[in-house]
């Protein structure tokens, strides 16, 4: 869901659909997923993510290596002109750490995507149950 708070020409080209977070009962961490589309004519780079409900928010990439799942920070998320990038379970996601309180299904969590060049895009992610895919 795209919300108010869009700044900069790059942010105007960027849209986010289906932003959601999987609730992990009693946990102070969660992962956010979304589909990000660049409708502009130049690359848009997400350099950071912030949320007032999390002490830290970082883009991570989960990969299967030697039969084990590993998670690593993904410093910059580049979205080519006309491209769509999907943040989904088992791949790219936003890792929210040090949550102010446990999240429950139905909650809405504000996120801000910070863009290279100083723009930003405000997004609202809805919390879904642990079983959500």
N, C-alpha and C positions, 0 to 999 in steps of 0.2 A: 504494500500500500504506500503510495507516494503522499507525503504530507507537506504542510507549509514549512518554510525554512530553507528553500532552495536558493543557493547563491552561486553566481558565476555562470558563464556560458556553458561550461562543460557539464555542470549539474543540470542545466535545462535539457541537455541531450540525453541524460541518464534517466531511466525509469526502473522501478523495482516493483515486482509483483510477488504475491504469495509469500510474504515474509512471515516466518513462524519459528517458534522455539519449542523444543521438546522439554517438557517438564520432567525433572528428576526429583522425586519427592525427598525433602529433607536435605538437598544438596545446595552448596553455595557456588556451583558451576552449572553451566548450561551451554548448549550449542544453538546458534541461530542459522537458519537457512533461508534462501530467497533466490529469485531469478532476477538478474540484473541485465538490462538491455541498453545498449548505446545506439540511440537513434540519430546521432550526429555524424559529422563528416570527418572527425578527427578522434584519435585515441583518447580515452578517459582512463585515468589511473586513480584507483582508491589506495591511499597511502596509510590510512588508519580508520579505526571505528571507535566510537565512544558511546557510552550509555550512562545516564545518571543512576541506573540501578546496579551497575557493575563497577567494581574497583578497577578492573582491567578488561579490555575487549581487544581481541587480536584475531586477524584472519589466520586460519590454520588449514593445513592440507593433511588429510589422512590417506595413507598409502599402505598397501600390503607388500611387505618386504620379507623375503625368506619365510613366508608363511605366518608372519606376525604383523599385526596392524601397528603402524607408527604414526605419530602426529608431529608435524613440524610447523613452525611459523612460516607464513607466506607473506613476505614483507610488502609486496606491491601487487595489487590485482589490476592488471591491464585489460581493458575491454576495447577491442578494435572497433572502428566505425562499422555500424550495422550489425555488430556481433551481440550474442546473448551468452552470458555466463551463468551457469546454474550452481549455486551453493547447496549441496544436498548431503544427506547422511552417507558416510563412507568416502567423502571427497572434501572439497573446499567447504569451509564453514566459518562462522564467527564464533570464537570461543569466548564466553562471558565468564569471568572469574571474580571471586569475592563479591557475590551478589548481596545486596542489602537485605534481602529476605528470600526464602524459598518461593519459587514460582508455582502457581497452580493453573490448571487449564482454564482458559477464558481470560486470563490476565492479558493486558497489552503492555509491551515493553518498548519504550522509545530507543531508537538507535540513530546515530548520525554517522554517515559515511563522509570521511574527510578526503577531499580530492587534491591531487597535485595541482599547484597553482592557486590554492587557497579557497576554492569553492567547497560547498558541503551539500549534502542531501539528507533530509530528515525522513526516517522510515519508522513505521510502527509495526512491530511483530506480535502476532497473537500466539499465546502459549497453548500448545496442544498436549494431550496426554502422552505418557511415556511410550505407549504402543504406537504412536503416530509414525508413519513412514512418509 
